[in-house]
């Protein structure tokens, strides 16, 4: 077994937390491993003033890490699943999906405890088309203002009073011990999370069978089944970063329940589909939900632009 593992990671506090978490999981499997971090700055990290939809989407957070793998500058890469394409990159494979943290979105505000308590025409910061659409569906009067940056940056900008509130992933706040800032956890039933939200994925080269075998030891089966179903939804839809798309699955007693939605950017149209079945059929269930969304009219909402 390879004793030295180089992990490609972004340099943000959350990315480094996630990479340290993976390092610790691997060392529990094999304490003899020598693990090094390869810190990389991605285009998504560097360009903070533009919406991701205007500069290439969430893939900008993973491309440099994938390049490091392909050029043998790293052995594995640690990603937030929600930043990844639903299709494997040539030469690479998603070798493990670790146990998911809290998948919910969280409302953060200095002055208001809930989204419902926001005043008319309040300003909420987000860069996510999904969060924008779901917010507008709940509160059509809300004004959405671009807010990007790492978790700490967004909390600071919100605290300065430029925004009445913001929406962040609960998982990131919890991992960084910033849960105290959460004023409201948003219900998964009405505020469906992003595909893979709260889950960490580990990517490696397709032909590295030794590493793939090692990584299977930290693959969390029910999380992997859930994420597989969620990703299969968008593989059918073919939606891009402009489209409000959400999917969330859970597994209980080997039964997988999947809920997904496609929305209009202004939140006036929200199309949903839900199914359940054997968790071993995760891909099939995701594909079924994707096709059902298309039958209900989701095609007209795909690839929207302002």
C-alpha positions in Angstrom: 0.0 0.0 0.0 1.2 3.5 -0.8 2.4 5.1 2.4 2.6 8.7 1.2 -0.7 10.3 0.2 -0.8 13.9 -1.1 -4.2 15.5 -0.7 -5.2 18.3 -3.0 -7.4 20.9 -1.2 -8.6 24.4 -1.4 -7.2 26.8 1.2 -10.4 28.1 2.7 -11.0 27.3 6.4 -13.9 25.0 5.6 -11.9 23.1 2.9 -9.0 22.7 5.2 -11.3 21.4 8.0 -12.7 18.9 5.6 -9.2 17.8 4.4 -8.0 17.4 8.0 -11.1 15.3 8.7 -10.3 13.0 5.8 -6.7 12.8 7.0 -7.8 11.7 10.4 -10.2 9.1 9.0 -7.4 7.6 6.8 -5.0 7.5 9.7 -7.5 5.5 11.7 -7.4 3.0 8.9 -3.7 3.0 8.6 -1.6 4.9 11.2 1.5 4.4 9.1 0.3 6.7 6.3 2.3 9.8 5.7 -0.2 12.5 4.5 0.6 15.8 3.0 -1.7 18.6 2.0 -1.3 20.3 -1.5 -3.1 23.6 -1.0 -4.4 25.2 -4.1 -6.1 28.4 -5.0 -9.0 27.9 -7.4 -10.6 30.4 -9.8 -13.8 30.2 -7.7 -11.8 31.3 -4.6 -10.0 34.1 -6.5 -13.0 35.7 -8.2 -15.2 36.7 -5.3 -17.0 39.7 -6.7 -18.8 38.0 -9.6 -21.6 35.5 -9.5 -20.5 32.0 -10.1 -23.1 31.8 -12.9 -21.1 34.5 -14.7 -17.7 32.9 -14.5 -18.3 29.2 -15.1 -20.2 27.8 -12.1 -19.3 25.7 -9.1 -16.8 23.6 -11.2 -14.4 26.4 -10.7 -13.9 25.1 -7.2 -12.7 21.7 -8.4 -10.9 22.1 -11.7 -7.5 23.0 -10.2 -7.7 20.1 -7.8 -8.6 17.7 -10.6 -5.7 19.1 -12.7 -3.3 18.3 -9.8 -4.6 14.7 -9.8 -4.2 14.3 -13.6 -0.7 15.8 -13.5 0.3 13.6 -10.6 0.9 16.5 -8.3 -1.6 15.0 -5.8 -3.0 11.5 -5.1 -6.5 12.4 -3.9 -8.7 15.5 -3.9 -11.2 16.4 -1.2 -14.4 18.2 -2.5 -17.7 19.4 -1.2 -20.0 17.1 -3.3 -22.3 20.0 -4.1 -19.4 21.7 -6.0 -18.8 18.7 -8.2 -20.2 17.9 -11.7 -22.6 14.9 -11.6 -20.4 13.2 -14.2 -17.0 11.9 -13.5 -14.1 13.8 -15.2 -12.1 11.7 -17.7 -9.4 9.7 -16.0 -10.8 10.4 -12.5 -13.4 8.8 -10.2 -15.4 9.7 -7.1 -13.9 6.9 -5.0 -15.6 7.6 -1.6 -18.3 9.7 -0.1 -18.0 10.3 3.6 -20.8 10.4 6.2 -23.0 13.5 5.7 -23.2 16.4 8.1 -26.5 18.2 8.6 -27.8 18.8 5.1 -30.1 21.7 5.9 -29.8 25.3 5.0 -29.5 27.8 7.8 -30.8 31.4 8.1 -28.3 33.8 9.7 -29.3 37.3 10.7 -28.2 39.8 13.3 -31.6 41.3 13.8 -34.3 38.7 12.7 -34.8 35.2 14.1 -36.6 33.7 11.1 -37.1 34.4 7.4 -40.8 35.0 8.2 -39.8 37.8 10.6 -37.9 39.7 8.0 -39.5 43.1 7.2 -41.0 43.8 3.8 -38.5 44.2 1.0 -35.6 42.9 3.2 -32.2 42.3 1.6 -31.0 38.7 1.8 -27.5 37.8 0.5 -26.8 34.7 -1.5 -25.2 33.7 -4.8 -27.2 30.5 -5.1 -30.0 30.4 -7.7 -31.6 27.5 -5.7 -31.6 29.6 -2.5 -32.8 32.6 -4.3 -35.8 30.8 -5.9 -36.8 29.1 -2.6 -36.5 32.4 -0.7 -38.7 34.2 -3.3 -41.2 31.3 -3.2 -41.5 31.8 0.6 -41.3 35.6 0.5 -41.8 37.2 -2.9 -41.1 40.7 -1.5 -37.5 39.8 -0.5 -34.7 41.4 -2.5 -31.8 39.1 -3.3 -28.3 40.7 -3.3 -25.1 38.9 -4.4 -23.1 37.6 -1.5 -20.1 35.4 -2.0 -16.9 34.4 -0.1 -16.0 31.8 2.4 -18.2 31.2 5.5 -16.4 33.7 7.7 -16.4 36.4 5.0 -20.2 36.0 4.5 -20.8 36.2 8.2 -18.8 39.4 8.5 -20.5 41.0 5.5 -23.9 40.1 7.0 -22.9 41.5 10.4 -21.9 44.9 8.8 -25.6 45.6 8.1 -25.4 45.6 4.3 -27.8 42.6 4.4 -30.7 41.7 6.6 -29.7 38.1 6.5 -28.2 35.3 4.5 -28.5 31.6 3.9 -25.6 29.2 4.5 -25.2 25.5 4.7 -25.7 24.3 8.2 -22.9 21.7 7.7 -20.2 24.3 7.1 -21.3 26.4 10.1 -21.2 23.3 12.3 -17.9 22.1 11.0 -16.3 25.4 11.8 -17.9 25.7 15.2 -20.0 28.7 14.1 -23.4 27.1 14.8 -24.1 29.9 17.3 -24.7 32.3 14.3 -27.7 30.2 13.1 -31.0 31.8 13.9 -33.2 29.3 12.0 -32.7 25.9 10.5 -34.8 25.6 7.3 -37.0 22.6 6.8 -35.8 20.1 4.2 -39.4 19.7 3.1 -39.9 23.3 2.0 -36.2 24.3 1.5 -34.8 21.3 -0.3 -31.0 21.2 -0.1 -28.5 21.3 -2.9 -27.5 18.0 -4.4 -24.9 16.4 -2.1 -25.1 19.2 0.5 -23.2 18.4 3.6 -21.3 15.4 2.1 -17.6 15.3 1.4 -16.3 13.4 -1.7 -12.9 12.0 -2.4 -11.7 11.9 -6.0 -8.7 10.0 -7.3 -7.2 8.7 -10.6 -9.4 6.0 -12.2 -6.5 3.5 -12.4 -5.2 3.9 -8.9 -6.8 0.7 -7.6 -4.7 0.6 -4.4 -6.0 4.0 -3.3 -9.5 3.2 -4.4 -9.5 0.1 -2.1 -8.2 2.2 0.8 -10.8 4.9 0.3 -13.6 2.3 0.3 -12.9 2.0 4.1 -14.2 5.5 4.7 -17.0 5.4 2.2 -20.3 5.8 4.1 -22.7 3.4 2.4 -26.1 5.1 3.1 -24.7 8.6 2.4 -23.2 7.3 -0.8 -26.6 5.8 -1.8 -28.4 9.1 -1.0 -25.9 11.2 -2.9 -25.9 8.8 -5.9 -29.7 9.2 -6.2 -29.4 13.0 -5.9 -26.8 13.2 -8.6 -28.7 10.9 -10.9 -31.6 13.4 -10.8 -29.5 16.1 -12.4 -27.8 13.7 -14.7 -31.2 13.3 -16.3 -32.1 17.0 -16.1 -28.8 18.2 -17.5 -29.3 21.5 -15.5 -26.5 23.9 -15.2 -25.4 26.4 -12.5 -28.1 28.9 -13.6 -31.0 26.6 -12.7 -32.5 26.3 -9.3 -32.3 22.6 -8.8 -32.4 20.7 -5.5 -32.5 17.0 -4.5 -32.2 15.3 -1.1 -32.4 11.7 -0.2 -32.4 9.7 3.0 -32.0 6.0 3.7 -33.8 4.2 6.5 -34.0 0.4 6.8 -32.6 0.0 3.3 -35.4 2.2 1.9 -34.3 5.4 0.1 -36.7 8.4 0.0 -35.8 11.1 -2.5 -37.3 14.6 -2.9 -36.3 16.9 -5.7 -37.3 20.2 -7.3 -36.7 22.5 -10.2 -37.7 26.2 -9.9 -37.8 29.4 -11.8 -35.3 32.0 -10.9 -38.0 34.3 -9.5 -39.5 31.5 -7.4 -43.0 31.8 -9.0 -42.8 28.2 -10.3 -41.6 25.3 -8.2 -41.9 21.8 -9.6 -41.3 18.9 -7.2 -41.2 15.1 -7.4 -40.8 12.5 -4.6 -40.3 8.8 -4.6 -39.0 5.9 -2.5 -37.7 2.5 -3.1 -34.8 0.1 -2.4 -31.6 2.0 -1.5 -29.7 -0.5 -3.7 -31.6 1.1 -6.7 -30.4 4.6 -5.9 -29.4 5.5 -9.5 -32.7 4.2 -10.9 -34.7 6.1 -8.3 -32.8 9.3 -9.1 -33.4 8.8 -12.8 -37.1 8.2 -12.3 -37.4 11.5 -10.3 -35.5 13.4 -13.0 -37.8 12.0 -15.7 -40.9 12.8 -13.6 -39.7 16.4 -13.2 -39.3 16.7 -17.0 -42.8 15.3 -17.5 -44.1 18.0 -15.1 -42.5 20.8 -17.2 -39.1 21.2 -15.7 -37.5 21.4 -19.2 -38.8 24.9 -19.6 -37.0 26.0 -16.5 -33.6 24.5 -17.3 -30.6 26.7 -18.2 -32.3 29.9 -17.3 -30.4 33.2 -17.3 -31.3 36.5 -15.8 
